[in-house]
Amino acid sequence: MKISWSPLAMERLDQIFEYVSRDNVPDAQKLVERIFDKVETLHENPLRGRIVPEANREEIREVYEGEYRIIYRVEIKRISILSIKNFKQLLKEEDTK
């Protein structure tokens, strides 16, 4: 299965890096690497993430890395990474499109 990243997900990843790197650049780099590694594991079993409660749609799922939710959509031949959010942030409708 191909994995694609939405512009919103990439923007959020950049924001996470910027925020964490204010205190510690190596930690920010490690966090981004862990997020990419977590996404890569979806090849093995894309349905392993839980259904996003706010969306309540079978194809919209999430996995976690640290305090971040990686929100993705399972499609026939692709996994689309839609957004990445801190648990403390409210999920907006744009995060599941």
MODAUR-V945466 format. One line per field, one symbol per residue. ss: DSSP state (h for helix, s for strand, l for the rest). phi: phi as a letter, one per 20 degrees, with the letter a starting at -180 (. if undefined). burial: 1 if it has 16 or more other ideal C-beta (glycine too) atoms within 10 Angstrom, else 0. A space follows every 10 residues. Layout:
ss=???
phi=???
burial=???
This chain:
ss=lsssslhhhh hhhhhhhhhh hlllhhhhhh hhhhhhhhhh hhhllhhhls slllllllls sssssllsss sssslllsss ssssssllll llhhhhl
phi=.edcdfgfff ffffffggff fgeafgffff ffffffffff ffgfbfefff ffgfelcgee cbcccmeded ebdedfcbdd eeaccfgfef eegffdd
burial=0000110110 0110011001 0000000100 1100100110 0100010010 0100100001 1110100111 1111000011 1111100000 1000110
